[in-house]
Amino acid sequence: MLESGNVENAAEEADLLCGHCEQEVPHGSQACPMCGQPLQVNPAQKLDRPWTVLVLLFGATGVLGLPVLWASRSFSIRNKIVLSLAVTIYTAALVAAAWLAIRNAWNAWHEAFPTQ
């Protein structure tokens, strides 16, 4: 859906599926235009929202959230590849920073309390 690569327009372009007749329902609708049933958002459809996926990737799960990105229909293949690389680099930087902080704390501890 995001062939243009514009994440901001994805929420407007993304259609929901009616839980009753499974027809596509335009974003923002309160009821299905085909069968008239009120809409209930399926939790799996929330993962098709671009900002939900981005928050999961960069704020919560890091590389462990990549399956969510690849399962989402809100991103083109090109965007999925770019975001996968960005999340991998971001996660590697966080791991390296944590390792350096632990190493520095370890060295400071041993300088403050030398063992003999």
C-alpha angles and dihedrals in degrees: 000000000000100000090141089056093233107140094185093063092048095082090054094046097045113100125202126224121238110244091216106045098010093228119144112265121199116251113268096026118138095203138021111268090212104050102010095233116147112254123252115187112234110226089232090058090058087068089062090065108100097220092050090055093045093050090050092049101044102024107036122008110021113191090354087070095059093100088059090053093049093046092052117099092204097084133062120234090255092053091047091054093047093047091046091054092045093050092047092051091043092051092046090052091050092049091048092049091049091049091051092048092050092046092050091048090049092051092046090051092051092047092050095044108027117193118225 
